[in-house]
């Protein structure tokens, strides 16, 4: 397993977090930023929710990174 494979895995994981719908999926399970108080953001659950929202915020850079990876895969095999 090389560095490239690890970077692709991280990109796929970020894509998976970015497509989670807050209203249909996260709110039913209590995983929204509104349900975590200010002091609870340092907990593991609060940090995971922050990571999910960060991935959702950076959707455009994720799309650009996906395009770059697809083009590189097309050229390098």
Biopython code that builds the backbone (N, CA, C, O; Angstrom):
import numpy as np
from Bio.PDB.StructureBuilder import StructureBuilder

atoms = [
    (1, "UNK", "N", (0.850, -1.170, 0.000)),
    (1, "UNK", "CA", (0.000, 0.000, 0.000)),
    (1, "UNK", "C", (0.897, 1.234, 0.000)),
    (1, "UNK", "O", (1.690, 1.447, 0.917)),
    (2, "UNK", "N", (0.755, 2.019, -1.024)),
    (2, "UNK", "CA", (1.589, 3.197, -1.156)),
    (2, "UNK", "C", (0.900, 4.452, -0.668)),
    (2, "UNK", "O", (-0.244, 4.428, -0.213)),
    (3, "UNK", "N", (1.624, 5.539, -0.774)),
    (3, "UNK", "CA", (1.100, 6.831, -0.350)),
    (3, "UNK", "C", (-0.081, 7.252, -1.225)),
    (3, "UNK", "O", (-1.049, 7.831, -0.732)),
    (4, "UNK", "N", (0.003, 6.958, -2.523)),
    (4, "UNK", "CA", (-1.082, 7.322, -3.437)),
    (4, "UNK", "C", (-2.382, 6.621, -3.053)),
    (4, "UNK", "O", (-3.451, 7.231, -3.090)),
    (5, "UNK", "N", (-2.295, 5.352, -2.688)),
    (5, "UNK", "CA", (-3.475, 4.589, -2.287)),
    (5, "UNK", "C", (-4.071, 5.158, -1.003)),
    (5, "UNK", "O", (-5.291, 5.227, -0.856)),
    (6, "UNK", "N", (-3.216, 5.559, -0.089)),
    (6, "UNK", "CA", (-3.689, 6.159, 1.155)),
    (6, "UNK", "C", (-4.389, 7.494, 0.895)),
    (6, "UNK", "O", (-5.414, 7.785, 1.512)),
    (7, "UNK", "N", (-3.848, 8.302, -0.008)),
    (7, "UNK", "CA", (-4.487, 9.575, -0.352)),
    (7, "UNK", "C", (-5.835, 9.354, -1.029)),
    (7, "UNK", "O", (-6.786, 10.093, -0.777)),
    (8, "UNK", "N", (-5.921, 8.337, -1.889)),
    (8, "UNK", "CA", (-7.200, 8.020, -2.526)),
    (8, "UNK", "C", (-8.228, 7.569, -1.497)),
    (8, "UNK", "O", (-9.401, 7.932, -1.590)),
    (9, "UNK", "N", (-7.803, 6.791, -0.529)),
    (9, "UNK", "CA", (-8.713, 6.338, 0.524)),
    (9, "UNK", "C", (-9.228, 7.517, 1.340)),
    (9, "UNK", "O", (-10.408, 7.557, 1.688)),
    (10, "UNK", "N", (-8.369, 8.466, 1.647)),
    (10, "UNK", "CA", (-8.787, 9.669, 2.378)),
    (10, "UNK", "C", (-9.774, 10.490, 1.560)),
    (10, "UNK", "O", (-10.739, 11.028, 2.103)),
    (11, "UNK", "N", (-9.537, 10.586, 0.270)),
    (11, "UNK", "CA", (-10.450, 11.319, -0.607)),
    (11, "UNK", "C", (-11.813, 10.633, -0.669)),
    (11, "UNK", "O", (-12.844, 11.304, -0.629)),
    (12, "UNK", "N", (-11.827, 9.316, -0.766)),
    (12, "UNK", "CA", (-13.093, 8.582, -0.779)),
    (12, "UNK", "C", (-13.839, 8.742, 0.545)),
    (12, "UNK", "O", (-15.063, 8.872, 0.555)),
    (13, "UNK", "N", (-13.112, 8.733, 1.650)),
    (13, "UNK", "CA", (-13.739, 8.927, 2.959)),
    (13, "UNK", "C", (-14.331, 10.333, 3.069)),
    (13, "UNK", "O", (-15.432, 10.500, 3.594)),
    (14, "UNK", "N", (-13.617, 11.334, 2.584)),
    (14, "UNK", "CA", (-14.129, 12.710, 2.603)),
    (14, "UNK", "C", (-15.368, 12.833, 1.721)),
    (14, "UNK", "O", (-16.305, 13.554, 2.065)),
    (15, "UNK", "N", (-15.377, 12.134, 0.587)),
    (15, "UNK", "CA", (-16.561, 12.124, -0.271)),
    (15, "UNK", "C", (-17.750, 11.508, 0.449)),
    (15, "UNK", "O", (-18.870, 12.011, 0.352)),
    (16, "UNK", "N", (-17.508, 10.420, 1.169)),
    (16, "UNK", "CA", (-18.590, 9.758, 1.901)),
    (16, "UNK", "C", (-19.174, 10.674, 2.971)),
    (16, "UNK", "O", (-20.387, 10.687, 3.178)),
    (17, "UNK", "N", (-18.333, 11.432, 3.647)),
    (17, "UNK", "CA", (-18.827, 12.357, 4.666)),
    (17, "UNK", "C", (-19.544, 13.549, 4.045)),
    (17, "UNK", "O", (-20.485, 14.083, 4.631)),
    (18, "UNK", "N", (-19.105, 13.966, 2.870)),
    (18, "UNK", "CA", (-19.679, 15.157, 2.235)),
    (18, "UNK", "C", (-21.099, 14.925, 1.736)),
    (18, "UNK", "O", (-21.878, 15.873, 1.634)),
    (19, "UNK", "N", (-21.448, 13.679, 1.425)),
    (19, "UNK", "CA", (-22.778, 13.440, 0.862)),
    (19, "UNK", "C", (-23.834, 13.133, 1.915)),
    (19, "UNK", "O", (-25.003, 12.952, 1.575)),
    (20, "UNK", "N", (-23.447, 13.071, 3.190)),
    (20, "UNK", "CA", (-24.434, 12.816, 4.238)),
    (20, "UNK", "C", (-25.380, 14.006, 4.346)),
    (20, "UNK", "O", (-24.943, 15.148, 4.488)),
    (21, "UNK", "N", (-26.669, 13.732, 4.280)),
    (21, "UNK", "CA", (-27.675, 14.780, 4.350)),
    (21, "UNK", "C", (-27.991, 15.083, 5.812)),
    (21, "UNK", "O", (-28.312, 14.185, 6.590)),
    (22, "UNK", "N", (-27.896, 16.349, 6.168)),
    (22, "UNK", "CA", (-28.104, 16.727, 7.569)),
    (22, "UNK", "C", (-29.550, 16.520, 8.005)),
    (22, "UNK", "O", (-29.793, 16.037, 9.111)),
    (23, "UNK", "N", (-30.510, 16.874, 7.161)),
    (23, "UNK", "CA", (-31.916, 16.766, 7.549)),
    (23, "UNK", "C", (-32.399, 15.319, 7.580)),
    (23, "UNK", "O", (-33.094, 14.917, 8.513)),
    (24, "UNK", "N", (-32.039, 14.543, 6.578)),
    (24, "UNK", "CA", (-32.564, 13.183, 6.478)),
    (24, "UNK", "C", (-31.789, 12.158, 7.282)),
    (24, "UNK", "O", (-32.363, 11.165, 7.729)),
    (25, "UNK", "N", (-30.507, 12.375, 7.474)),
    (25, "UNK", "CA", (-29.693, 11.346, 8.111)),
    (25, "UNK", "C", (-29.128, 11.783, 9.460)),
    (25, "UNK", "O", (-29.292, 11.082, 10.459)),
    (26, "UNK", "N", (-28.475, 12.916, 9.493)),
    (26, "UNK", "CA", (-27.760, 13.324, 10.702)),
    (26, "UNK", "C", (-28.692, 13.808, 11.812)),
    (26, "UNK", "O", (-28.456, 13.506, 12.981)),
    (27, "UNK", "N", (-29.740, 14.547, 11.471)),
    (27, "UNK", "CA", (-30.634, 15.102, 12.493)),
    (27, "UNK", "C", (-31.394, 14.007, 13.224)),
    (27, "UNK", "O", (-31.665, 14.142, 14.417)),
    (28, "UNK", "N", (-31.738, 12.942, 12.547)),
    (28, "UNK", "CA", (-32.462, 11.842, 13.192)),
    (28, "UNK", "C", (-31.621, 11.152, 14.254)),
    (28, "UNK", "O", (-32.154, 10.579, 15.204)),
    (29, "UNK", "N", (-30.323, 11.209, 14.092)),
    (29, "UNK", "CA", (-29.429, 10.543, 15.032)),
    (29, "UNK", "C", (-28.814, 11.506, 16.046)),
    (29, "UNK", "O", (-28.006, 11.099, 16.880)),
    (30, "UNK", "N", (-29.196, 12.778, 15.976)),
    (30, "UNK", "CA", (-28.671, 13.769, 16.911)),
    (30, "UNK", "C", (-27.251, 14.195, 16.606)),
    (30, "UNK", "O", (-26.491, 14.524, 17.516)),
    (31, "UNK", "N", (-26.883, 14.193, 15.330)),
    (31, "UNK", "CA", (-25.506, 14.511, 14.930)),
    (31, "UNK", "C", (-25.446, 15.847, 14.195)),
    (31, "UNK", "O", (-24.819, 15.944, 13.140)),
    (32, "UNK", "N", (-26.091, 16.873, 14.739)),
    (32, "UNK", "CA", (-26.009, 18.204, 14.143)),
    (32, "UNK", "C", (-25.251, 19.130, 15.089)),
    (32, "UNK", "O", (-25.160, 18.871, 16.289)),
    (33, "UNK", "N", (-24.715, 20.202, 14.539)),
    (33, "UNK", "CA", (-23.981, 21.165, 15.363)),
    (33, "UNK", "C", (-24.894, 21.873, 16.351)),
    (33, "UNK", "O", (-24.446, 22.294, 17.417)),
    (34, "UNK", "N", (-26.179, 22.009, 16.004)),
    (34, "UNK", "CA", (-27.116, 22.697, 16.889)),
    (34, "UNK", "C", (-27.371, 21.904, 18.169)),
    (34, "UNK", "O", (-27.698, 22.489, 19.202)),
    (35, "UNK", "N", (-27.227, 20.594, 18.114)),
    (35, "UNK", "CA", (-27.512, 19.759, 19.281)),
    (35, "UNK", "C", (-26.305, 19.578, 20.193)),
    (35, "UNK", "O", (-26.427, 19.011, 21.279)),
    (36, "UNK", "N", (-25.147, 20.054, 19.761)),
    (36, "UNK", "CA", (-23.942, 19.948, 20.582)),
    (36, "UNK", "C", (-23.683, 21.307, 21.225)),
    (36, "UNK", "O", (-23.481, 22.292, 20.514)),
    (37, "UNK", "N", (-23.685, 21.381, 22.555)),
    (37, "UNK", "CA", (-23.382, 22.677, 23.196)),
    (37, "UNK", "C", (-21.925, 23.066, 22.970)),
    (37, "UNK", "O", (-21.118, 22.252, 22.522)),
    (38, "UNK", "N", (-21.603, 24.296, 23.279)),
    (38, "UNK", "CA", (-20.254, 24.815, 23.044)),
    (38, "UNK", "C", (-19.167, 24.016, 23.721)),
    (38, "UNK", "O", (-18.098, 23.822, 23.144)),
    (39, "UNK", "N", (-19.412, 23.544, 24.934)),
    (39, "UNK", "CA", (-18.389, 22.768, 25.637)),
    (39, "UNK", "C", (-18.317, 21.333, 25.131)),
    (39, "UNK", "O", (-17.314, 20.656, 25.354)),
    (40, "UNK", "N", (-19.351, 20.860, 24.460)),
    (40, "UNK", "CA", (-19.366, 19.483, 23.969)),
    (40, "UNK", "C", (-18.626, 19.285, 22.666)),
    (40, "UNK", "O", (-18.496, 18.157, 22.190)),
    (41, "UNK", "N", (-18.139, 20.365, 22.082)),
    (41, "UNK", "CA", (-17.440, 20.241, 20.799)),
    (41, "UNK", "C", (-16.045, 19.653, 20.948)),
    (41, "UNK", "O", (-15.424, 19.278, 19.954)),
    (42, "UNK", "N", (-15.551, 19.566, 22.161)),
    (42, "UNK", "CA", (-14.251, 18.947, 22.390)),
    (42, "UNK", "C", (-14.368, 17.443, 22.585)),
    (42, "UNK", "O", (-13.357, 16.742, 22.612)),
    (43, "UNK", "N", (-15.591, 16.940, 22.722)),
    (43, "UNK", "CA", (-15.781, 15.503, 22.882)),
    (43, "UNK", "C", (-15.560, 14.814, 21.538)),
    (43, "UNK", "O", (-15.475, 15.470, 20.500)),
    (44, "UNK", "N", (-15.471, 13.502, 21.568)),
    (44, "UNK", "CA", (-15.263, 12.746, 20.332)),
    (44, "UNK", "C", (-16.423, 12.945, 19.368)),
    (44, "UNK", "O", (-16.215, 13.145, 18.171)),
    (45, "UNK", "N", (-17.652, 12.890, 19.892)),
    (45, "UNK", "CA", (-18.830, 13.091, 19.049)),
    (45, "UNK", "C", (-18.823, 14.490, 18.436)),
    (45, "UNK", "O", (-19.141, 14.653, 17.258)),
    (46, "UNK", "N", (-18.466, 15.491, 19.222)),
    (46, "UNK", "CA", (-18.410, 16.860, 18.713)),
    (46, "UNK", "C", (-17.364, 17.032, 17.633)),
    (46, "UNK", "O", (-17.586, 17.760, 16.666)),
    (47, "UNK", "N", (-16.227, 16.373, 17.783)),
    (47, "UNK", "CA", (-15.176, 16.474, 16.770)),
    (47, "UNK", "C", (-15.566, 15.737, 15.493)),
    (47, "UNK", "O", (-15.238, 16.192, 14.397)),
    (48, "UNK", "N", (-16.262, 14.608, 15.616)),
    (48, "UNK", "CA", (-16.728, 13.890, 14.426)),
    (48, "UNK", "C", (-17.760, 14.726, 13.682)),
    (48, "UNK", "O", (-17.733, 14.800, 12.454)),
    (49, "UNK", "N", (-18.668, 15.356, 14.420)),
    (49, "UNK", "CA", (-19.666, 16.222, 13.787)),
    (49, "UNK", "C", (-18.980, 17.399, 13.101)),
    (49, "UNK", "O", (-19.379, 17.793, 12.005)),
    (50, "UNK", "N", (-17.959, 17.960, 13.728)),
    (50, "UNK", "CA", (-17.197, 19.040, 13.099)),
    (50, "UNK", "C", (-16.514, 18.591, 11.821)),
    (50, "UNK", "O", (-16.470, 19.339, 10.844)),
    (51, "UNK", "N", (-15.978, 17.372, 11.818)),
    (51, "UNK", "CA", (-15.350, 16.824, 10.614)),
    (51, "UNK", "C", (-16.366, 16.642, 9.494)),
    (51, "UNK", "O", (-16.079, 16.946, 8.336)),
    (52, "UNK", "N", (-17.549, 16.148, 9.836)),
    (52, "UNK", "CA", (-18.604, 15.971, 8.828)),
    (52, "UNK", "C", (-18.992, 17.313, 8.227)),
    (52, "UNK", "O", (-19.134, 17.429, 7.010)),
    (53, "UNK", "N", (-19.164, 18.324, 9.064)),
    (53, "UNK", "CA", (-19.546, 19.642, 8.552)),
    (53, "UNK", "C", (-18.416, 20.292, 7.759)),
    (53, "UNK", "O", (-18.682, 21.030, 6.811)),
    (54, "UNK", "N", (-17.182, 20.038, 8.122)),
    (54, "UNK", "CA", (-16.059, 20.569, 7.345)),
    (54, "UNK", "C", (-16.028, 19.939, 5.957)),
    (54, "UNK", "O", (-15.777, 20.628, 4.968)),
    (55, "UNK", "N", (-16.279, 18.641, 5.878)),
    (55, "UNK", "CA", (-16.304, 17.981, 4.567)),
    (55, "UNK", "C", (-17.463, 18.485, 3.723)),
    (55, "UNK", "O", (-17.332, 18.621, 2.507)),
    (56, "UNK", "N", (-18.598, 18.763, 4.359)),
    (56, "UNK", "CA", (-19.735, 19.292, 3.616)),
    (56, "UNK", "C", (-19.476, 20.721, 3.154)),
    (56, "UNK", "O", (-19.956, 21.125, 2.096)),
    (57, "UNK", "N", (-18.733, 21.476, 3.926)),
    (57, "UNK", "CA", (-18.417, 22.859, 3.564)),
    (57, "UNK", "C", (-17.467, 22.911, 2.370)),
    (57, "UNK", "O", (-17.580, 23.806, 1.532)),
    (58, "UNK", "N", (-16.540, 21.968, 2.280)),
    (58, "UNK", "CA", (-15.537, 21.968, 1.219)),
    (58, "UNK", "C", (-15.921, 21.044, 0.069)),
    (58, "UNK", "O", (-15.088, 20.281, -0.420)),
    (59, "UNK", "N", (-17.165, 21.110, -0.360)),
    (59, "UNK", "CA", (-17.603, 20.253, -1.465)),
    (59, "UNK", "C", (-16.947, 20.640, -2.783)),
    (59, "UNK", "O", (-16.549, 19.763, -3.549)),
    (60, "UNK", "N", (-16.827, 21.925, -3.063)),
    (60, "UNK", "CA", (-16.223, 22.353, -4.326)),
    (60, "UNK", "C", (-14.762, 21.918, -4.432)),
    (60, "UNK", "O", (-14.378, 21.388, -5.475)),
    (61, "UNK", "N", (-13.927, 22.114, -3.406)),
    (61, "UNK", "CA", (-12.564, 21.575, -3.505)),
    (61, "UNK", "C", (-12.537, 20.053, -3.638)),
    (61, "UNK", "O", (-11.650, 19.509, -4.296)),
    (62, "UNK", "N", (-13.497, 19.360, -3.022)),
    (62, "UNK", "CA", (-13.565, 17.907, -3.177)),
    (62, "UNK", "C", (-13.877, 17.523, -4.620)),
    (62, "UNK", "O", (-13.323, 16.558, -5.146)),
    (63, "UNK", "N", (-14.754, 18.273, -5.247)),
    (63, "UNK", "CA", (-15.079, 18.000, -6.650)),
    (63, "UNK", "C", (-13.841, 18.201, -7.516)),
    (63, "UNK", "O", (-13.559, 17.391, -8.399)),
    (64, "UNK", "N", (-13.110, 19.270, -7.268)),
    (64, "UNK", "CA", (-11.894, 19.540, -8.040)),
    (64, "UNK", "C", (-10.855, 18.450, -7.809)),
    (64, "UNK", "O", (-10.221, 17.992, -8.760)),
    (65, "UNK", "N", (-10.669, 18.026, -6.557)),
    (65, "UNK", "CA", (-9.728, 16.940, -6.266)),
    (65, "UNK", "C", (-10.151, 15.635, -6.931)),
    (65, "UNK", "O", (-9.305, 14.884, -7.417)),
    (66, "UNK", "N", (-11.452, 15.361, -6.955)),
    (66, "UNK", "CA", (-11.940, 14.158, -7.629)),
    (66, "UNK", "C", (-11.632, 14.198, -9.121)),
    (66, "UNK", "O", (-11.230, 13.191, -9.703)),
    (67, "UNK", "N", (-11.819, 15.348, -9.734)),
    (67, "UNK", "CA", (-11.523, 15.483, -11.161)),
    (67, "UNK", "C", (-10.038, 15.268, -11.419)),
    (67, "UNK", "O", (-9.663, 14.591, -12.376)),
    (68, "UNK", "N", (-9.195, 15.841, -10.570)),
    (68, "UNK", "CA", (-7.743, 15.664, -10.726)),
    (68, "UNK", "C", (-7.362, 14.199, -10.595)),
    (68, "UNK", "O", (-6.570, 13.690, -11.388)),
    (69, "UNK", "N", (-7.918, 13.517, -9.602)),
    (69, "UNK", "CA", (-7.600, 12.097, -9.401)),
    (69, "UNK", "C", (-8.088, 11.263, -10.577)),
    (69, "UNK", "O", (-7.386, 10.351, -11.014)),
    (70, "UNK", "N", (-9.268, 11.553, -11.093)),
    (70, "UNK", "CA", (-9.790, 10.805, -12.241)),
    (70, "UNK", "C", (-8.903, 11.003, -13.461)),
    (70, "UNK", "O", (-8.595, 10.041, -14.164)),
    (71, "UNK", "N", (-8.490, 12.235, -13.719)),
    (71, "UNK", "CA", (-7.621, 12.510, -14.869)),
    (71, "UNK", "C", (-6.275, 11.812, -14.702)),
    (71, "UNK", "O", (-5.761, 11.226, -15.655)),
    (72, "UNK", "N", (-5.702, 11.868, -13.506)),
    (72, "UNK", "CA", (-4.433, 11.176, -13.266)),
    (72, "UNK", "C", (-4.577, 9.674, -13.440)),
    (72, "UNK", "O", (-3.685, 9.023, -13.984)),
    (73, "UNK", "N", (-5.688, 9.120, -12.985)),
    (73, "UNK", "CA", (-5.922, 7.683, -13.159)),
    (73, "UNK", "C", (-6.073, 7.322, -14.636)),
    (73, "UNK", "O", (-5.630, 6.256, -15.064)),
    (74, "UNK", "N", (-6.691, 8.201, -15.409)),
    (74, "UNK", "CA", (-6.838, 7.936, -16.841)),
    (74, "UNK", "C", (-5.490, 7.923, -17.548)),
    (74, "UNK", "O", (-5.263, 7.108, -18.442)),
    (75, "UNK", "N", (-4.597, 8.824, -17.151)),
    (75, "UNK", "CA", (-3.296, 8.905, -17.811)),
    (75, "UNK", "C", (-2.295, 7.874, -17.310)),
    (75, "UNK", "O", (-1.480, 7.376, -18.086)),
    (76, "UNK", "N", (-2.346, 7.548, -16.025)),
    (76, "UNK", "CA", (-1.350, 6.626, -15.478)),
    (76, "UNK", "C", (-1.835, 5.185, -15.388)),
    (76, "UNK", "O", (-1.031, 4.266, -15.229)),
    (77, "UNK", "N", (-3.112, 4.991, -15.488)),
    (77, "UNK", "CA", (-3.639, 3.615, -15.463)),
    (77, "UNK", "C", (-4.014, 3.217, -14.158)),
    (77, "UNK", "O", (-4.475, 2.092, -13.964)),
]
sb = StructureBuilder()
sb.init_structure("model")
sb.init_model(0)
sb.init_chain("A")
sb.init_seg("    ")
for serial, (resi, resn, name, xyz) in enumerate(atoms, 1):
    if name == "N":
        sb.init_residue(resn, " ", resi, " ")
    sb.init_atom(name, np.array(xyz, "f"), 0.0, 1.0, " ", f" {name:<3s}", serial, name[0])
structure = sb.get_structure()
